[in-house]
């Protein structure tokens, strides 16, 4: 089958949740597109942003690794991070390659396409924007915290997040991909610093309302200290509505099985707890519910099961 005849699935997100989702989806006969946030300012990504004025490469690098069918040794090299104590301290080889290819091609998106070709990536990887952009949070006390890595560490409750410089110009290919998708998936991840930075770009939020495909949000299983402490599933949906308005989500995918006491105790040390699945409030927000056992039982920490989630999502295309 050609890509034109395959159903198109678009995944938006960043952070650690998005690659997990993509690893499962890439094995299905779909035309897969990943739209990735570039607002990270920590670690290697932050250093390269500051020194080279390029969009943050870290989340892009992890998505490339997730969708690549290259030899394991080549992927190990791509994901290698240099140890502390030298001039390359903390840098990832993949981030450096993305920076180098951006310099060679004079275009971040073109650099991503070239590395995707070399690493035999299945699908298309699009940065949300082809420019350097910065994430800020307006806290409930009226103060503003700037920087994706600093927001969860502020010790304050988040009211809203926003981007600069304005207006952010999304990649036209990203807007078109969302509009023309048969299914749009909002990946799990840090709500305010990985999920919303893509959605608050105005042309993307408009595209989410205009697309003919179903828009499904894969909800986090645990809360995150500094971002979503005490949040239920409905609170996650409401935060998205508060930022970009209603009518942007059709359904939410939630885990509906109990979390063991041992796992709860482990996460309690990080001030995290299971996201409460408040069925009635979600329905009142006009969002359908898709539920199931979507956790990988073989992981020590709670992670979405890449195969279970992918199968549930692809079944929506039938």
N, C-alpha and C positions, 0 to 999 in steps of 0.2 A: 504494500500500500504506500502511496505517496503521502507526504505530510499534509497536502491539501485535502486528502480524503479522511485523515485521522481527526478524531475529536480534539479540540484545543483546550488544554488545561493551563491556567496561569496561576502561579503561586507568588504571593507577596510576603515579604518578611525580612528577617535577618537574625543574627544571634545564633544560638545553638539549636533551636527547634527546627529551623528551616531545612538544614541539611538532612536531619533525620527523616523528615517528610519526603524530601526529594529522592532519597535512596530507594524508597519503596515505589514511588511513582514512576521512576525511570524504566522499570521493568515491564510496564504496560504499553500496549500499542496506542500511544497518545502523542499529540504534538505538544510538547512540554516547554513552557517558558517560565523562568524564574526572574522576578523583579526584586532587586536587592537594595536595601538601605545602604547609604554611604555616609552616614553621620557619625560613625564611630570616631572617638578621639583619644582612645587609650592605647597603651603599649606601642607595638611596632606601627600600627596604622596611624596613630597620633603623631609619631615622630616623622613619618613620611609625609603626612599631610602638612605639617608645619614647615618641613624643609623643602618640599617640592611643590607645594600648593596643588596637590592632586586630591581627588575624592578618596575617601578611606577604602583601602583594598581588602581589609581583613575578612569581612563577611563575604565578599566576592570570592576570595580565595577558598573559603570553606565550601561554598556552593560549587565551585569548579571541581574540587576534590570529590564532592558527593556525586556529581553527575558524570565524572570521568570514568572511562573504561580502559585507562592506561595501565601499564604494568605496575604491580604493587611497589616495586623499588622506585619507580619514577614518581609515584604519588608520595612515597615516604620522603623523597628528596624535596618535592614541592611543599610538603607540610613541615619540613625540618625547621626547628627554631634554634638559633645560635644561643649558646650558653652565656651567662653573665661573665664579665671580666675581659671582654675584648671589644674592638671597635664596632662589631656587628651585634653587640649585646642586645638580646631580646627580639631581634628581627627574625621574621619568618622568611625562608627562601622564596616562598610563593609571593609574599608581599613585595620583595625586592624584584622578582621577575615581572610582576605587574607594573611596578614603578618604571623598570627599565623599558618594558614594551611600550608604555605610555610615552616615554621620552623618545623612543625610536619612531613611533607612529604619529607623535604629537597629538594623540587623542586617546583618552581613557577607554572609551567604549571600543575603539578599534583594537587597542591593546588586549582587551578581554577576549574579543573575537579571535585574535591570533593565537593566544594561549589556549583557548578552548579547542581550537583546531588541532594544535600540537598534542593536547592531552586527550583527544578523542571524546569530547564531551557530548553526551546525548541531550539534545534540547538546545534552547537558546537562553543565554544569561544576559540580562539587561540591568545596568545600574539605574536606580530611580532617576538619577540626574547625571549629567556629564560634567558637573561642576563641583567645586569644593563647597560644602554646606555645613552649617552648624546647628546643633539642637540646643534649645533653651527650655527651661521649665519655669512657669509662674507658680509659685507656691501659694498655699492658702493664706499665709501670713503677709502676702503681697510682695515678697522678695523674689528675685529672679536668679536662678542658678544656671550657668552656662556650661555646656559640655556633657556629652552623653555619659561619660564615665563618672562624672561628678554628681549627676542628678540623684542616683539612688543612695549616695553616701551623705546627702545633705542633712538627713535626720528630720526632714520636714515633709508634710503631706503635699502631694502634687495636685494642683488645680488643673492646669493645662500645659501642654507642650507646644512649641512653635519653632519655626526654622528661620534662619537668616543665611544669606541676604535674600530679601523679598523683591520681586516675586521669584520663587524657585521655578526654574524652567525644567519640567520633566522631560526625559527622553521621549520624543514623539513616538518611537516604536513601542515604548511602555504603555502609553495612553491607548494606542491602537490595539495592542495585545489584550488589554482589559476589555475594551469595548467589543471586541470580536470573539471573546472566549466563550466556549461552551460551558466551562466551569471555572470559577475564580475561587482560589483557596487562600484565606488569610492564615498564615502559618502561626503555630504557637511560639511564644517567646516573651521577652520582657515587654509588657504592654506599652509602657510609655516611651521606652528607649529603643525598641526593635520593631514593634508592630505599627504604632501610630506614625512614626516618621515618614513612612511611605504613604499612609492614607491621608495625611493632612495636606499633602500637595494638592492644590485645588483642582487641577485638571484630572488627577487620579480619582479624587472623591467623586467628581462629576461622572467619570467613566464607570465607577462602581454602580452608580444609580442607573446609568444608561445601558449597561451591558445586557444582552439577552440571556446570558448564562446565569446560573444560580451562583450566588456569592455565599460561601460557607466559611465561618470562622472556627478554627480548631482551638478550643479553649485550653488554657493551661490547667494542669491537674493540681498544682500547688501554688499558693500565694508566694509573692516575692517581697522580702523585707526591703523597705525603702521605695517600693512602687505600689504594691497591691495588698498590703497588709489588711486582713479582714475582708477582702473582696470576695463576693460570691460570683457565680457565672453571670448573673444579671448585672452585677456591678461592672464586669468587664464590658458587656454589651453597652451599658449606659455610658461608660467612658468614651466609647467609640462614637455613640450618638452625640454626646456633648461636644465632641471635637468636629465632626463632619456632618451632623444631622441624621435624621432617620431615613430609612429607605435604601441604606447602603449595604445592609446584611439581610440575607434571606433565611439563613439557618446557622445554628451553632452546634458543633460536634463536641459532646462531653463524655467524660468517663463516668460510668454509673455503678462501679463496684466499690465496696468498702476498701479503705487503705489500712493496712495492718498496723497494729500498735507499735511494733518495732520500727517501722518506717516513719510513723508519726513522731516517735521520740527522736529519731535521727534528724528529721527536718526541724523539729522544735528547737534544736540547738542553733539553727539559722533563723529562728523566729519566723518559720514558715509553717503553714498548715494546709490541709486539703481545701481546694476550692469547693465551696458548698454549691450543690446543684439545685438551685431554687426554681423548679419547673414553672410554677405559676407566674412568677415575676418576669421570667424570660418570655413567656407567652404574651403577657401584657405589653411587652415592649415590641410586639409584632414580629417576633423572630421564631421560626420553627426550630424544633429540637431533634437532633439526631444523637442517639445515645448507644453506648456499647462498652465492652471491656476493651480498652484501647491502650493498655499499659503492657510493656515488655516485662514478663515475670523473671527473666534471666538477668536483669540489671539490678545492681545493688541499690542505686539511686533510681528514683522514678523517671522513666523516660517513655515517651510515646512509642508504641510498637510500630515500626516503619511499615511492616507488611499489613498489619490489621487496619491501620488508618488508611493506607493507600487503597486497599480493597474496598473499604467503606466509601471512600470518595469516588473512586472510579465507578462504583455501582450506581452512583447518581446520574451517570451519563446515559444509562439504559432507557 
